[in-house]
């Protein structure tokens, strides 16, 4: 082993190559030494069992846990600790790990390594613990986990740590679940003795120095990885933690994660390339409803006319008590008859909200979009769902002063089945807040004449747009043609109103086709743009046409 002087940084030894789990004795020693070096809570049987339970949950989910000291620190940062032996890392110096552990005849490499490891501990406190304390995504994810039922918090902590490990690219020693379980099952007295003696030197100083050097290399690699990883959690990770889908099996939430990631990419593109808002706003004749008018401002002045709710409280001083000897009517009655009482007067100006109703027709052939094209980041159906959700969110952000309603029409099948039930469930999760405030409505299956009448009625009071999403362009002979194309139903032309705008988005290939004002289909296909970039440009043009 190469030696180093105290004035030199200790050379980083080569990474340990491991093709499988560590032997049981070595695995236990690695775990105990790691648990003895946790920084958020003082080493104790309780804190050790918590860390081991989180690591076990990660292995049960197919994840590879990072070094156990990082698992312990992250878990206690997420859930906190109320143990009497808990304290922050600033309460004890780095020499907590090396004080009194120097052998009687230390080797030069061991003497040089202890100060070097102390410096790494300081960097770990600043760059790892400090980063997570200041990272808003980590704090938001931790807050979500703390609201889980107590039985699910272990899963929540394991999921959050696994996402951080994945984003940072951290790899810890390969440990078998049996090693974790055997240590967690020991009595408290034995665990306490193991933690108290974990860092004591052995009879071989050179072996101790090599062990410290390996831990120093691991700590240095871990610190650099976390420092350079950016935000702790991705948007899809936060979504899963807050929606509690992180507790489900990975196969059940893979589509949700992919869709959330695509939505974020679409919205990021719109923030840097915003759509153009049209100067000429198309207006339709609508019946003014009481819910459309909102008063502007508060009380503007005082008046001699008004309702009792607007009466100044000071006017009540003119009333005589019921047992008073003053004859009726009293001064209040006289002022009331003469219209001399004072009332608050509200500003009579009002602003009006314009109604926009958008009907989203999902065609039955969208089931064919569950394929992934070469060069495409995700399946067509995932990109389409992300496209739709990003469009709704962008519209709500830019047209927040208007009354917007999006109604999703299920596929129209003869037998009443829904070939897109999984996609509709996914949309319902992604648009939960909008569904709660009735901005997005999932329409119940109904006959086509009833749907046409519903759209026709909405067109009498709102600016109506019909979006048709499918894998093929609808034809006049299709069952959904009265909705998608506005063709007459039963020989009547009253269902086709000039105020209804109809747009189509066809995903027959890797790049979608969108309809123009004249009904023709066009694409944003380009030879020098990726599939995702073409979808992003299509989204921007789609919003330009609609807004």
Secondary structure as GFF3:
##gff-version 3
##sequence-region A 1 547
A	DSSP	alpha_helix	24	36	.	.	.	ID=ss1
A	DSSP	alpha_helix	45	60	.	.	.	ID=ss2
A	DSSP	alpha_helix	68	79	.	.	.	ID=ss3
A	DSSP	three_ten_helix	89	91	.	.	.	ID=ss4
A	DSSP	three_ten_helix	94	96	.	.	.	ID=ss5
A	DSSP	alpha_helix	108	124	.	.	.	ID=ss6
A	DSSP	pi_helix	125	129	.	.	.	ID=ss7
A	DSSP	alpha_helix	130	134	.	.	.	ID=ss8
A	DSSP	alpha_helix	136	146	.	.	.	ID=ss9
A	DSSP	three_ten_helix	150	152	.	.	.	ID=ss10
A	DSSP	alpha_helix	153	168	.	.	.	ID=ss11
A	DSSP	alpha_helix	177	184	.	.	.	ID=ss12
A	DSSP	alpha_helix	188	197	.	.	.	ID=ss13
A	DSSP	alpha_helix	205	227	.	.	.	ID=ss14
A	DSSP	alpha_helix	235	243	.	.	.	ID=ss15
A	DSSP	three_ten_helix	245	247	.	.	.	ID=ss16
A	DSSP	alpha_helix	250	272	.	.	.	ID=ss17
A	DSSP	three_ten_helix	290	292	.	.	.	ID=ss18
A	DSSP	beta_strand	293	295	.	.	.	ID=ss19
A	DSSP	beta_strand	299	303	.	.	.	ID=ss20
A	DSSP	three_ten_helix	308	310	.	.	.	ID=ss21
A	DSSP	three_ten_helix	313	318	.	.	.	ID=ss22
A	DSSP	alpha_helix	331	337	.	.	.	ID=ss23
A	DSSP	beta_strand	343	346	.	.	.	ID=ss24
A	DSSP	beta_strand	350	352	.	.	.	ID=ss25
A	DSSP	beta_strand	355	362	.	.	.	ID=ss26
A	DSSP	three_ten_helix	364	369	.	.	.	ID=ss27
A	DSSP	alpha_helix	380	398	.	.	.	ID=ss28
A	DSSP	beta_strand	403	409	.	.	.	ID=ss29
A	DSSP	alpha_helix	421	430	.	.	.	ID=ss30
A	DSSP	alpha_helix	432	436	.	.	.	ID=ss31
A	DSSP	beta_strand	440	442	.	.	.	ID=ss32
A	DSSP	alpha_helix	448	458	.	.	.	ID=ss33
A	DSSP	beta_strand	463	470	.	.	.	ID=ss34
A	DSSP	alpha_helix	481	484	.	.	.	ID=ss35
A	DSSP	beta_strand	500	506	.	.	.	ID=ss36
A	DSSP	beta_strand	513	515	.	.	.	ID=ss37
A	DSSP	beta_strand	521	523	.	.	.	ID=ss38
A	DSSP	alpha_helix	531	546	.	.	.	ID=ss39
###
